[in-house]
Amino acid sequence: MRPPDTTARAVIAALLAVLGSAGIVPAAGDPAVSSSLLCALASGAPPPSGALAPAPEGCDCAGPATSCRMVELANDRRMALPLAPGTTRRVRIAPVAGDRLRFGVGVTAADPARIEVVVRLRDADGASLREWRHEVVRWGGWQDVEVDLAGLAADRVREFEIAVGDGPLAPPGAMAALASPRLVASPDPAPPGATARADAVGVVRNVVLYVIDTLRADHASTYGYGRPTTPHLDRLAREGTTFERAYAVGSWTRPAIASLFTGLRPASHRVGVDHGLGRWPRTIAERFHAAGWSTRAFVANAQIIPHSLGFDRGFERFLAFPGGEGAMLATTAEVNPHLLRELETSRDERLFVYVHTVDPHAPYDPPACYEGLFGDPDYGGTIGRRDTFKEYLRARTMSPADVARVRDLYDEEVRFQDEMLGTLLDRLAATGRDRDTVVVVVADHGEELGDHGGWEHGERAWEELLRVPLVVRWPGRADLAGRRISEPVQIVDLLPTLLATVGLPPAPEARGRSLLPLVGLDAASASTSRAAPGRTPSEESAGDARPVTKPPVVTTELGDGWDLLSIQHDGWKLVRRRPRDGAPEDRLFHLASDPGERRDRAASNRRRLEGLARRLDEIVRDDERLAPMAAADASAEIPEETRRRLEELGYVVH
């Protein structure tokens, strides 16, 4: 998340209040479908196979006669069908014994409202077999409902009906909303001798993509840091695979998550301060959802919350956590209860979950019980927990004790965040879901902590900003426990890797590569994409036994009037600041002998610099060829009030 240039917490709270306002989001940019039932209810056509199931790709729920929308209530955004009072909708269904009906209901209105919603299951003759009736209130957010079919002959249930009452408690403009209805089957025990369906790495029923904002790798004990900042990530590393040299694609949140979702680098997707995600390519959530997975997001970073940016595409539920009670950011302690509850209520579904926590982000404000865990008890300076924004720190003459104080607070927040990750891992283990859940823990970027005289992140390309943790635990693969991979990888590789992991088709436009062959998994099951510059076709093909040249690490920071690019290969790193007009400014570092990037070797190694520059230019030019498609109709369309507040916070918003 690119940091604000002020500590005006009241302004931040007001901004988050704007981002978290409730209502029906306009149709522009909405995902095409939520479920086949919503599609059927909206269009009047029966769902595929007559069953309540996630919609397959191509279900025509995007036509002009349909009305599926993203509906946001209490910062919880879900794909839903808004229904006016007095409306009744019904559709044919075909449950089987043991099924349960799940859905969410809510009310959207400008004024307080209470609307009666009735859900009925009917037989082929229209007779009511079971009924759920409730008065749903405007200020109550979403109400999640599960209707058990126990006691009913499943073959008698042939119709689902929802009716919205009409009365004085439903003022003009008030509507009920039906979200994510689906039939969920109780898993039958496998018969003796039966073999479960296997994905590329065993049986996978859930994927948890867990992003820790602003976590630099070298401040995680998993990566050799001297303080025990990440004991639970250490545990995950012992059970899974650690990528020792994982890299972001830039140094702030929005373009990083766009790359994570699309497999494209920033020069292709062009996501930045004034552009969100375009309609092409499909995001990782859209790909999982089209394949029948339930998709959920739990996001505490305001940079990607606005609907107009498109990060909620493909998610049936997108739950936002703006800070409250004057806090800038929501803590993971606020996110966890909702996340853990979702894992419980969706226990019988194939579930893709994206979690974005933000605790290590400035201000470094650990809970009181964590403050002092690593700090100097004799510190007598004036740096407080809420003074750790870069503008405040830049304006001060920082003593060594002050710098240490900032780092102590950052480390304490990292430790708190790690405890919250541990709660998730414990819950997965307690319920047995760790046996069929892929867990990916990664950061979007790192953080400057005075290493090169700067603070926070954005607009620089130092290693502390680009090198991030990446740990993956694959279920059923004890042979991968404790593996550590030293070859450089990037977060842009995660989309191809996760698609290959669960056997979904590859994304041919992706610039990343599947990491499954790198960790020794069956290369035939890994996704392969067309060869991108810097990788030969032989490097892309599965099962090729010839020596492979390692692909370079490339980052792209798109600035206002300039681009900041870097390429790292064979132990060398070129950093190029490229003005839109004028000659580029280059720095060259030999990371193998100078990991702290203290000695610029551009003048003494011109040949090396020119070779890296040619390769970098080739890769960026190829990436830029996709920009017209990826950035089409991708304007952020930030509301004027939100735009004004972002500018007050120091963001450049065009």
C-alpha positions in Angstrom: 0.0 0.0 0.0 1.6 3.3 -1.0 1.7 5.2 2.2 0.0 8.5 2.9 2.0 11.7 3.4 0.2 12.8 6.6 -0.8 11.4 10.0 -4.2 13.0 9.9 -6.1 10.0 11.3 -9.4 11.7 11.3 -9.1 12.3 7.6 -8.2 8.6 7.1 -11.2 7.5 9.0 -13.4 9.7 6.9 -12.0 8.2 3.8 -12.6 4.7 4.9 -16.1 5.6 5.9 -16.7 6.7 2.3 -15.2 3.5 0.9 -17.3 1.4 3.3 -20.7 3.0 2.5 -23.5 0.6 1.9 -25.7 0.2 -1.2 -26.0 -1.5 -4.6 -22.9 -1.0 -6.6 -23.6 0.0 -10.3 -23.5 -2.8 -12.8 -20.5 -1.6 -14.7 -17.5 -3.8 -14.0 -19.6 -6.4 -12.1 -18.6 -10.1 -12.4 -20.8 -11.8 -15.0 -22.3 -14.3 -12.7 -22.4 -15.4 -9.1 -24.2 -18.7 -9.2 -26.4 -20.6 -11.7 -29.3 -20.0 -9.4 -28.9 -16.2 -9.4 -28.5 -16.4 -13.2 -31.7 -18.5 -13.4 -33.7 -16.2 -11.1 -32.5 -13.1 -12.9 -33.1 -14.4 -16.4 -36.1 -16.7 -15.9 -34.2 -19.8 -17.3 -33.5 -23.0 -15.3 -29.9 -23.4 -14.1 -27.7 -25.9 -15.8 -28.7 -29.5 -14.9 -31.6 -28.1 -12.9 -29.4 -27.9 -9.8 -28.2 -25.1 -7.5 -24.5 -25.0 -8.4 -21.8 -22.5 -9.2 -22.3 -21.2 -12.7 -20.1 -22.7 -15.4 -18.3 -20.3 -17.8 -20.7 -19.2 -20.4 -23.8 -19.1 -18.2 -25.6 -16.1 -19.8 -26.1 -14.0 -16.7 -24.6 -10.8 -18.2 -27.4 -10.0 -20.7 -29.5 -6.8 -20.5 -32.5 -8.6 -19.0 -30.6 -9.7 -15.9 -30.1 -7.9 -12.7 -27.3 -9.5 -10.7 -25.3 -6.9 -8.9 -22.6 -6.5 -6.3 -24.5 -5.5 -3.2 -22.5 -4.0 -0.2 -23.9 -4.1 3.3 -21.7 -3.3 6.3 -18.6 -3.4 4.2 -19.4 -6.9 3.1 -19.8 -7.0 -0.7 -21.5 -10.0 -2.3 -22.9 -10.9 -5.7 -26.6 -10.8 -5.2 -30.0 -10.4 -6.9 -31.8 -7.3 -5.6 -35.6 -7.9 -5.3 -38.2 -5.1 -4.9 -41.0 -5.5 -2.3 -43.9 -7.5 -3.7 -41.6 -9.6 -5.9 -41.7 -13.4 -6.1 -39.1 -15.4 -8.0 -38.8 -19.2 -8.4 -36.7 -21.7 -10.2 -36.5 -25.5 -10.6 -33.9 -27.4 -8.5 -33.0 -31.0 -8.0 -31.4 -31.7 -4.6 -30.3 -35.1 -3.4 -30.5 -36.7 0.0 -28.4 -34.9 2.6 -28.2 -31.6 0.8 -28.5 -28.3 2.6 -29.6 -24.9 1.1 -27.4 -22.0 1.9 -27.9 -18.3 1.1 -27.5 -14.8 2.4 -30.2 -12.1 2.6 -30.0 -8.4 3.4 -31.8 -5.1 2.8 -30.4 -2.1 1.0 -32.1 1.2 1.5 -31.2 4.8 2.1 -33.4 4.9 5.2 -34.2 2.4 8.0 -36.2 -0.4 6.6 -37.6 -3.8 7.5 -38.6 -6.3 4.8 -40.1 -9.7 5.2 -38.4 -12.4 3.1 -39.9 -15.8 2.6 -38.0 -18.8 1.1 -40.0 -21.9 0.2 -39.1 -25.3 -1.1 -42.0 -26.7 -3.2 -42.8 -30.0 -4.8 -43.6 -30.6 -8.5 -47.3 -29.7 -7.8 -46.4 -26.4 -6.1 -47.1 -27.6 -2.6 -44.9 -26.0 0.1 -42.6 -28.6 1.7 -40.5 -26.3 3.9 -40.5 -22.5 4.6 -38.1 -20.0 6.0 -39.6 -16.6 7.0 -37.8 -13.7 8.5 -37.9 -9.9 8.8 -34.6 -8.6 7.5 -33.5 -5.1 8.6 -31.5 -2.5 6.7 -28.9 -2.0 9.4 -28.3 -5.6 10.1 -25.9 -6.3 7.3 -26.1 -9.8 5.7 -27.9 -12.6 7.4 -26.5 -16.0 6.5 -29.1 -18.8 6.4 -28.8 -22.6 6.1 -32.0 -24.6 5.5 -31.6 -28.3 6.2 -33.5 -30.7 4.0 -33.5 -33.4 6.7 -36.9 -35.1 7.0 -37.8 -34.3 3.4 -37.7 -36.8 0.5 -35.1 -35.0 -1.6 -36.7 -36.3 -4.8 -39.9 -34.4 -4.0 -38.2 -31.0 -3.8 -38.5 -29.5 -7.3 -38.7 -25.7 -6.8 -37.0 -22.9 -4.9 -39.0 -19.8 -4.3 -38.2 -16.5 -2.7 -40.9 -13.9 -2.0 -40.3 -10.3 -0.7 -43.1 -8.8 1.3 -44.7 -5.4 0.6 -45.7 -3.2 3.4 -45.3 0.1 5.3 -41.9 -0.9 6.7 -40.4 -1.1 3.2 -40.0 2.6 2.1 -39.6 3.6 -1.5 -36.3 2.4 -2.9 -35.8 -0.3 -0.3 -34.9 -3.7 -1.7 -34.1 -7.2 -0.4 -31.0 -8.9 -1.8 -30.4 -12.6 -2.2 -26.7 -13.6 -2.2 -24.9 -16.8 -3.1 -27.7 -19.3 -2.9 -26.4 -22.9 -3.4 -27.1 -26.5 -2.5 -24.3 -28.1 -0.5 -24.0 -31.8 -0.2 -22.8 -33.6 2.9 -19.7 -35.5 1.8 -20.3 -39.3 1.7 -17.6 -41.5 3.3 -15.5 -43.1 0.7 -16.3 -46.7 0.2 -13.6 -49.2 1.2 -10.7 -49.3 -1.3 -11.9 -46.1 -3.1 -9.3 -43.6 -4.3 -10.1 -39.9 -3.9 -9.8 -37.7 -6.9 -6.3 -36.1 -6.9 -5.2 -32.7 -8.0 -1.6 -32.1 -9.1 -0.4 -32.4 -5.5 -3.1 -34.7 -4.0 -6.7 -33.9 -3.0 -7.3 -30.2 -2.7 -10.6 -28.8 -1.5 -9.5 -25.4 -0.4 -7.0 -22.8 -1.4 -6.1 -20.0 1.1 -4.1 -17.1 -0.5 -2.9 -15.1 2.6 -1.2 -11.8 1.8 0.6 -9.9 4.6 0.9 -6.3 3.6 4.4 -4.6 3.9 6.3 -7.7 5.3 9.9 -7.7 4.2 11.5 -11.1 4.1 14.6 -10.3 6.1 12.5 -9.3 9.1 10.9 -12.8 9.3 12.6 -15.4 11.5 11.7 -17.8 8.7 14.3 -16.2 6.6 17.0 -16.1 9.3 16.1 -12.9 11.2 17.6 -12.9 14.7 14.3 -12.1 16.4 11.5 -14.7 16.7 9.1 -12.5 14.7 7.3 -15.3 12.8 7.1 -18.5 14.8 3.9 -19.6 13.1 5.2 -18.9 9.6 8.3 -20.9 10.7 5.9 -23.8 11.5 4.3 -23.5 8.1 7.7 -23.5 6.5 8.6 -26.7 8.3 5.4 -28.3 6.9 5.8 -26.8 3.4 8.1 -25.2 1.0 9.9 -21.9 1.5 11.1 -19.8 -1.5 14.1 -18.1 -0.1 14.3 -15.4 -2.9 10.8 -14.4 -3.7 10.2 -10.9 -5.2 7.4 -8.5 -5.6 6.7 -6.8 -8.9 7.0 -3.3 -7.5 6.9 -1.5 -4.1 3.3 -0.8 -3.4 0.0 -2.6 -3.1 -2.3 -2.0 -5.9 -0.1 -3.0 -8.9 1.2 -5.9 -6.8 -2.2 -7.4 -6.2 -3.2 -6.8 -9.8 -0.2 -9.0 -10.8 -1.1 -11.6 -8.2 -4.6 -11.8 -9.6 -3.8 -11.7 -13.3 -0.3 -13.2 -13.8 0.7 -10.0 -15.7 3.4 -7.5 -14.7 2.6 -3.8 -14.1 3.8 -2.8 -17.6 0.9 -4.9 -19.0 -2.0 -4.4 -16.6 -1.1 -0.7 -15.9 -2.9 -0.7 -12.6 -1.8 2.4 -10.5 -3.1 5.5 -8.8 -5.6 6.2 -11.6 -6.3 2.8 -13.1 -7.9 -0.3 -11.8 -8.2 -3.8 -13.3 -9.5 -3.9 -16.9 -12.1 -6.6 -17.9 -9.3 -8.6 -19.5 -7.7 -10.9 -18.5 -9.8 -13.0 -16.1 -8.6 -12.8 -12.5 -7.7 -15.8 -10.4 -11.0 -15.5 -8.5 -12.9 -15.5 -11.8 -11.0 -18.6 -13.0 -11.7 -20.5 -9.8 -15.3 -19.5 -9.7 -15.9 -20.5 -13.3 -14.6 -23.9 -12.4 -17.2 -24.4 -9.7 -15.3 -23.1 -6.6 -16.8 -20.8 -4.0 -14.8 -17.6 -3.8 -14.3 -15.3 -0.8 -12.2 -12.3 0.0 -11.4 -10.7 3.4 -9.6 -7.4 2.8 -8.2 -4.9 5.3 -6.4 -2.7 2.7 -8.2 0.4 1.6 -6.2 0.6 -1.6 -8.1 -2.3 -3.2 -11.5 -2.0 -1.5 -13.3 0.5 -3.9 -15.5 -1.5 -6.2 -14.5 0.7 -9.2 -11.0 -0.8 -9.1 -12.3 -4.2 -10.0 -10.5 -6.3 -7.4 -13.7 -7.9 -6.3 -14.4 -9.5 -9.7 -15.0 -13.2 -9.4 -15.6 -13.1 -5.6 -19.0 -14.2 -4.4 -18.3 -12.4 -1.2 -15.8 -9.5 -0.8 -15.7 -8.5 2.9 -13.9 -5.2 3.5 -12.5 -4.1 6.9 -11.9 -0.4 7.1 -10.6 0.8 10.4 -13.0 1.9 13.1 -12.9 3.9 16.3 -10.5 6.4 14.8 -8.0 3.7 13.7 -6.4 4.0 10.3 -6.5 0.3 9.5 -8.4 -2.8 10.7 -6.2 -5.3 12.5 -6.1 -9.0 11.7 -7.9 -9.6 15.0 -10.9 -8.0 13.4 -10.6 -10.0 10.3 -10.0 -13.4 11.8 -13.5 -14.1 13.3 -15.2 -13.6 10.0 -12.5 -15.6 8.2 -12.7 -18.5 10.6 -16.5 -18.5 10.5 -16.5 -18.6 6.7 -14.2 -21.6 6.8 -16.7 -23.4 9.1 -19.9 -22.5 7.3 -18.4 -23.4 3.9 -16.9 -26.6 5.1 -18.5 -28.7 2.4 -17.5 -26.6 -0.6 -14.4 -26.2 -2.7 -13.3 -22.9 -1.4 -10.8 -20.3 -2.8 -10.1 -17.6 -0.1 -8.1 -14.5 -0.5 -7.0 -12.8 2.8 -5.3 -9.4 2.8 -4.1 -8.3 6.3 -2.3 -5.1 6.9 -0.9 -5.0 10.4 2.8 -4.5 9.6 1.9 -1.3 7.7 2.6 2.1 9.1 1.8 3.4 11.6 3.6 0.6 13.5 1.0 0.4 16.2 1.2 -3.1 17.9 -1.4 -4.0 20.5 -0.3 -3.0 24.0 0.5 -6.6 25.0 3.1 -6.7 22.1 4.7 -3.3 22.7 8.0 -3.8 24.3 8.4 -7.4 23.2 11.5 -6.5 21.2 12.1 -2.8 22.2 14.7 -1.2 24.4 13.0 -0.7 27.8 15.3 2.2 28.4 14.4 4.1 25.2 13.9 7.7 26.2 13.2 9.3 22.9 10.0 10.8 21.5 9.0 8.3 18.8 5.5 7.0 19.7 3.6 4.1 18.1 1.5 6.5 16.0 4.4 8.7 14.9 5.8 6.2 12.5 4.6 7.7 9.2 7.4 8.6 6.8 6.5 12.3 6.6 6.9 12.5 10.4 10.1 10.6 10.4 11.6 12.5 7.4 11.1 15.8 9.2 13.1 14.7 12.2 16.8 14.2 12.9 16.8 10.5 13.8 19.2 9.2 16.3 20.4 5.6 16.2 18.0 4.9 19.1 15.1 6.5 17.2 15.8 4.3 14.2 16.0 1.2 16.4 12.7 2.3 18.1 10.9 2.3 14.7 12.3 -1.1 13.8 11.2 -2.5 17.2 7.6 -1.3 16.7 7.6 -2.8 13.1 8.9 -6.1 14.4 6.3 -6.2 17.2 3.5 -5.7 14.6 5.0 -8.5 12.5 4.9 -10.8 15.6 1.2 -9.8 16.3 0.3 -10.6 12.7 2.0 -13.9 12.9 0.0 -14.9 16.0 -3.2 -14.2 14.0 -1.8 -16.4 11.2 -1.2 -19.1 13.8 -4.9 -18.9 14.8 -5.9 -19.7 11.2 -3.4 -22.6 11.0 -4.6 -24.0 14.3 -8.3 -23.9 13.2 -7.4 -25.7 9.9 -5.6 -28.4 11.9 -8.3 -28.7 14.5 -11.0 -29.3 11.9 -8.8 -31.6 9.7 -8.9 -29.1 6.8 -5.2 -28.8 6.8 -5.2 -32.2 5.0 -6.9 -30.8 1.9 -6.0 -27.1 2.0 -3.3 -25.4 0.1 -2.0 -22.5 2.2 0.1 -19.7 0.5 1.6 -16.9 2.6 3.1 -14.0 0.7 3.6 -10.3 1.0 2.8 -7.7 -1.6 6.0 -5.7 -1.0 8.5 -4.9 1.7 9.3 -1.8 3.7 12.1 0.7 4.1 13.2 1.1 7.7 15.9 3.7 7.3 18.2 1.2 5.4 18.9 3.7 2.7 17.7 6.8 4.5 14.1 6.3 3.6 10.9 5.1 5.3 7.8 3.1 4.3 7.5 2.1 0.6 6.7 3.3 -2.9 8.9 4.8 -5.7 12.1 3.0 -4.9 13.6 -0.4 -5.8 15.8 -1.5 -2.9 15.9 -5.1 -1.9 14.2 -4.4 1.4 11.2 -3.2 -0.7 11.1 -6.0 -3.3 12.2 -9.2 -1.5 9.2 -10.8 0.3 8.4 -14.0 2.1 6.7 -16.8 0.2 5.8 -20.1 1.9 3.5 -22.7 0.4 2.1 -25.8 2.1 0.7 -28.4 -0.2 -1.5 -31.1 1.4 -0.6 -34.7 1.2 3.0 -34.0 0.2 5.2 -34.8 3.2 8.1 -35.0 0.8 7.9 -31.2 0.4 8.0 -30.4 4.1 11.0 -28.2 5.0 12.1 -27.7 1.4 13.8 -24.5 0.7 14.2 -23.2 -2.9 17.0 -20.7 -3.6 16.1 -19.9 -7.2 14.5 -16.5 -7.6 10.8 -16.4 -8.1 8.1 -13.7 -8.2 4.6 -13.2 -7.0 3.5 -13.1 -10.6 4.3 -16.9 -10.6 1.5 -17.6 -8.2 -1.5 -17.6 -10.6 0.1 -20.2 -12.9 1.2 -22.2 -9.9 -2.2 -22.3 -8.2 -4.1 -23.1 -11.4 -1.7 -26.0 -12.0 -2.0 -27.1 -8.4 -5.7 -27.8 -8.7 -5.7 -28.9 -12.3 -7.3 -25.8 -13.9 -6.4 -24.7 -17.4 -3.4 -22.4 -17.7 -3.6 -18.7 -18.4 -1.8 -18.3 -21.7 -1.3 -14.6 -21.3 0.4 -14.9 -17.9 4.0 -13.7 -17.6 4.7 -15.9 -14.6 5.5 -19.6 -14.6 4.2 -22.5 -12.6 6.5 -23.3 -9.7 5.5 -26.9 -9.4 8.4 -28.3 -11.5 10.8 -26.2 -9.5 9.8 -27.9 -6.3 10.0 -31.3 -7.9 6.3 -32.0 -8.6 5.0 -33.7 -11.7 5.9 -31.2 -14.5 3.1 -32.7 -16.7 0.5 -31.4 -14.3 2.0 -27.9 -14.2 0.6 -25.1 -16.3 2.7 -23.8 -19.1 2.4 -20.6 -20.9 3.9 -19.2 -24.1 7.5 -18.3 -23.8 7.9 -14.7 -22.5 11.1 -12.7 -23.2 13.9 -13.9 -21.0 12.6 -17.5 -21.1 13.2 -19.8 -24.1 10.5 -22.2 -25.2 12.5 -25.1 -23.8 12.3 -23.5 -20.4 8.5 -23.4 -20.7 8.0 -27.0 -21.8 7.2 -29.6 -19.2 9.5 -32.5 -18.9 12.4 -30.9 -20.7 15.6 -32.4 -19.2 18.0 -29.9 -20.8 19.8 -27.3 -18.7 17.4 -24.4 -17.9 18.5 -20.8 -17.8 16.9 -19.1 -14.8 14.5 -16.4 -15.8 15.3 -12.9 -14.6 13.4 -11.0 -11.9 11.7 -8.0 -13.3 9.9 -5.2 -11.5 8.0 -2.2 -12.8 7.0 0.9 -10.9 4.8 3.3 -13.0 5.2 6.8 -11.8 3.9 10.2 -12.7 6.1 11.1 -15.6 8.6 8.3 -15.1 8.9 4.6 -14.7 11.2 2.8 -12.2 12.3 -0.6 -13.6 14.7 -3.2 -12.3 16.1 -6.5 -13.6 18.0 -9.1 -11.5 20.0 -11.9 -13.1 23.1 -14.0 -12.3 23.7 -12.0 -9.1 23.5 -8.6 -10.8 20.8 -6.0 -10.4 20.1 -3.1 -12.7 17.8 -0.3 -11.5 16.6 2.1 -14.2 14.6 5.3 -13.6 13.2 6.1 -17.0 11.7 9.5 -17.5 9.0 9.8 -20.2 11.2 12.5 -21.7 15.0 12.3 -21.4 17.7 9.7 -20.8 17.4 6.9 -18.3 19.3 7.0 -15.0 20.9 3.7 -14.2 22.3 2.0 -11.1 24.1 -1.4 -11.1 24.7 -3.6 -8.1 26.4 -6.9 -7.6 24.1 -8.5 -5.1 26.3 -11.5 -4.5 29.0 -9.4 -3.0 27.0 -6.3 -2.0 23.5 -7.5 -0.8 22.9 -4.2 0.9 23.2 -2.3 -2.4 25.8 0.2 -1.2 28.2 0.3 -4.2 26.9 1.5 -7.6 29.0 -0.2 -10.3 27.3 1.4 -13.3 30.4 3.3 -14.3 32.9 0.4 -14.0 30.7 -2.3 -15.6 29.2 -0.7 -18.7 29.1 -3.9 -20.6 27.2 -5.8 -17.9 24.8 -2.8 -17.6 24.1 -2.6 -21.3 23.4 -6.3 -21.5 20.9 -6.2 -18.7 19.4 -3.0 -20.1 18.8 -4.6 -23.5 17.1 -7.6 -21.9 15.0 -5.4 -19.6 13.9 -3.2 -22.5 12.9 -6.3 -24.5 10.8 -7.7 -21.6 9.1 -4.4 -20.9 8.3 -3.7 -24.6 6.7 -7.2 -24.8 4.7 -6.5 -21.6 3.5 -3.2 -23.0 2.0 -4.9 -26.0 -0.7 -6.2 -23.7 -1.4 -2.9 -22.1 -4.1 -1.7 -24.6 -6.2 -4.9 -23.9 -5.5 -5.1 -20.1 -6.1 -1.4 -19.4 -9.2 -1.0 -21.6 -12.1 0.5 -19.6 -9.9 0.3 -16.5 -10.3 3.9 -15.1 -10.6 3.8 -11.4 -13.6 6.1 -11.5 -13.0 7.1 -7.9 -15.9 9.2 -6.5 -15.0 12.9 -6.2 -15.2 12.9 -2.4 -13.0 9.9 -2.2 -10.6 11.4 -4.7 -10.3 14.6 -2.6 -9.6 12.7 0.5 -7.0 10.5 -1.2 -5.2 13.7 -2.4 -5.3 15.0 1.2 -3.6 11.9 2.2 -0.7 12.5 -0.2 -1.8 10.3 -3.1 -1.5 11.5 -6.7 -5.0 10.8 -8.1 -5.5 11.9 -11.7 
